[in-house]
Amino acid sequence: MALHRLTSVTVGVPDVDAAAAFYRDFGLDDRGDGRFATTDGGEQLHLVAAPRRGLHELGLGADDVDDLERAERALAAVGVTASCSGDALHATEPTTGTRVRVTVAERIAPSPTPVAAVNAPGRRERTGTRADAVERDEPVRPRRLSHVVLGSTDADATHRFFTEGLGFKVSDRIPGVGAFLRCSTDHHNLLVQGAPVPFLHHTSWLVDDVDEVGRGGSKMVAADPARHVWGLGRHHIGSNFFWYLRDPAGNFAEYASDLDVIVDDELWKPADIADLRALMSWGPPVPPSFIAPDDLGSLMASGSS
């Protein structure tokens, strides 16, 4: 695979200071000037001032310059002009207006998460001591950017840009809604879904385990209950645990853990999933605002003005 990971996202927000406070509380490392880092991925979030919230740029990592040149040719075949110079390629997805920047980037080699001792009927791995997770008191720190969900008024065209133009692969589909796409061994790095206006639905940030999802979400909601969107739960598509929160601009941010990994494309068969599993394996009822964010009407109005 020519691409190997998401490197960064640039997100437009009306109030950078308010959004920055949210992402500091979320556990990202504030590097100043609206830039935030994860523990493994380096600087992966850039907040910029904009009249309406949205995804301005998506960064992707490739292994070498040859990968960029191949992507430039493939984008041209789907009618998109890209500029390639040095170790970076720049292109714009025509439907959503999202800039895509592909750079030659190192692969992430994270330190492994220690395996927790877990008790279960017939299996006693931990005796005489409390679970490590209940003793944790350090702040939750996302390890890296996991994925992005983007709404498009022409999901098929946006899908072709990423699959035929950039080489993303389909992991699973929700018929009539969208497709989960990957550019790494993660189950998905991008979901393109149909929408009445281009918008950023959410960014997702990988943490070590379900306890970190729960600890992070609980702390965020305790500080401001209005941040809560949906969780704690577990998705069927991708298998990951989740907790979604709302930043001050209206973008959703997800803590995620235990995402499916695909290392052999031949062994993974994409599925069409149209029942409740499209949203979750288990969890609280899905709030309507998760399906259609509360500010969708205002985004449509501002997009047509």
PESUL-V264000 format. One record per residue. N is the residue number from 1. RES is the residue in one small letter. PSI is psi in whole degrees, -180 to 180 (* if undefined). NEAR is the number of other ideal C-beta (glycine too) atoms within 10 Angstrom. Layout:
N/RES/PSI/NEAR  N/RES/PSI/NEAR
//
This chain:
1/m/128/14  2/a/-42/18  3/l/156/23  4/h/-7/18  5/r/165/21  6/l/136/25  7/t/-36/23  8/s/166/24  9/v/142/20  10/t/122/20  11/v/127/26  12/g/135/21  13/v/148/25  14/p/-31/14  15/d/98/14  16/v/-41/17  17/d/-42/11  18/a/-44/13  19/a/-38/26  20/a/-40/22  21/a/-40/15  22/f/-49/22  23/y/-24/21  24/r/-46/13  25/d/-32/18  26/f/-22/23  27/g/3/22  28/l/151/23  29/d/116/17  30/d/114/14  31/r/1/13  32/g/159/7  33/d/35/10  34/g/14/19  35/r/136/18  36/f/148/22  37/a/154/18  38/t/169/24  39/t/-32/16  40/d/-30/16  41/g/-4/23  42/g/-155/16  43/e/116/15  44/q/-6/22  45/l/130/27  46/h/119/18  47/l/130/26  48/v/151/15  49/a/135/12  50/a/151/15  51/p/-25/10  52/r/151/18  53/r/152/23  54/g/165/24  55/l/115/24  56/h/-41/17  57/e/142/17  58/l/124/23  59/g/137/21  60/l/148/27  61/g/136/21  62/a/164/26  63/d/-39/15  64/d/175/10  65/v/-33/14  66/d/-36/11  67/d/-39/20  68/l/-42/23  69/e/-39/14  70/r/-41/15  71/a/-38/23  72/e/-43/19  73/r/-41/12  74/a/-39/18  75/l/-40/22  76/a/-34/13  77/a/-22/9  78/v/15/15  79/g/19/11  80/v/126/19  81/t/126/10  82/a/152/20  83/s/130/9  84/c/119/17  85/s/134/8  86/g/-126/9  87/d/28/13  88/a/145/16  89/l/137/25  90/h/134/17  91/a/162/22  92/t/127/15  93/e/119/24  94/p/-36/14  95/t/-46/19  96/t/-18/25  97/g/11/12  98/t/126/23  99/r/141/15  100/v/129/21  101/r/115/15  102/v/125/27  103/t/155/16  104/v/117/16  105/a/149/21  106/e/148/11  107/r/145/9  108/i/132/16  109/a/80/6  110/p/153/13  111/s/139/8  112/p/146/6  113/t/131/12  114/p/142/9  115/v/124/8  116/a/143/13  117/a/121/13  118/v/131/11  119/n/146/11  120/a/163/7  121/p/125/5  122/g/1/5  123/r/114/9  124/r/99/10  125/e/-17/10  126/r/118/13  127/t/145/7  128/g/11/4  129/t/154/8  130/r/160/8  131/a/140/13  132/d/-39/13  133/a/-34/15  134/v/-10/9  135/e/-8/8  136/r/137/13  137/d/0/6  138/e/155/6  139/p/148/12  140/v/130/22  141/r/112/18  142/p/138/30  143/r/-40/20  144/r/166/20  145/l/130/24  146/s/-58/27  147/h/171/26  148/v/141/21  149/v/125/20  150/l/129/25  151/g/139/24  152/s/140/22  153/t/-15/15  154/d/80/16  155/a/-33/21  156/d/-43/13  157/a/-43/16  158/t/-38/26  159/h/-45/21  160/r/-39/18  161/f/-47/27  162/f/-35/25  163/t/-58/19  164/e/-34/14  165/g/-42/22  166/l/-9/28  167/g/12/18  168/f/152/24  169/k/150/20  170/v/129/15  171/s/-48/24  172/d/164/23  173/r/148/19  174/i/105/20  175/p/132/10  176/g/-4/10  177/v/-58/16  178/g/-174/24  179/a/143/25  180/f/122/25  181/l/149/24  182/r/146/24  183/c/15/25  184/s/-166/22  185/t/-7/16  186/d/149/22  187/h/-43/22  188/h/143/27  189/n/-13/26  190/l/135/24  191/l/122/24  192/v/120/29  193/q/150/18  194/g/143/15  195/a/156/22  196/p/-12/13  197/v/144/19  198/p/132/20  199/f/158/24  200/l/118/24  201/h/-57/20  202/h/158/22  203/t/151/22  204/s/139/25  205/w/126/27  206/l/130/24  207/v/176/27  208/d/-43/21  209/d/-180/17  210/v/-29/19  211/d/-35/18  212/e/-36/24  213/v/-49/26  214/g/-42/19  215/r/-43/22  216/g/-47/25  217/g/-43/25  218/s/-43/15  219/k/-41/14  220/m/-42/22  221/v/-35/16  222/a/-36/10  223/a/-33/10  224/d/100/14  225/p/-25/8  226/a/-14/9  227/r/-24/20  228/h/135/17  229/v/-60/20  230/w/134/22  231/g/173/23  232/l/144/17  233/g/-175/19  234/r/130/18  235/h/151/22  236/h/-49/17  237/i/114/21  238/g/-21/22  239/s/-2/14  240/n/148/26  241/f/153/25  242/f/154/24  243/w/120/27  244/y/138/23  245/l/159/24  246/r/126/23  247/d/170/24  248/p/-22/18  249/a/-18/21  250/g/-4/20  251/n/144/25  252/f/143/20  253/a/133/25  254/e/132/26  255/y/133/29  256/a/150/23  257/s/159/24  258/d/49/17  259/l/143/20  260/d/148/18  261/v/134/12  262/i/108/15  263/v/-16/7  264/d/107/7  265/d/-29/12  266/e/-23/5  267/l/-10/7  268/w/125/17  269/k/113/8  270/p/140/12  271/a/151/13  272/d/117/11  273/i/115/17  274/a/-2/12  275/d/-162/8  276/l/-23/11  277/r/-19/14  278/a/-25/17  279/l/-42/17  280/m/159/18  281/s/-44/14  282/w/159/10  283/g/-179/16  284/p/164/10  285/p/144/9  286/v/121/13  287/p/143/12  288/p/-32/9  289/s/-16/16  290/f/-40/17  291/i/-47/11  292/a/98/11  293/p/149/23  294/d/-28/11  295/d/13/18  296/l/-40/17  297/g/-43/12  298/s/-33/14  299/l/-39/21  300/m/-42/14  301/a/-43/12  302/s/-30/14  303/g/-23/15  304/s/-5/7  305/s/*/7
//
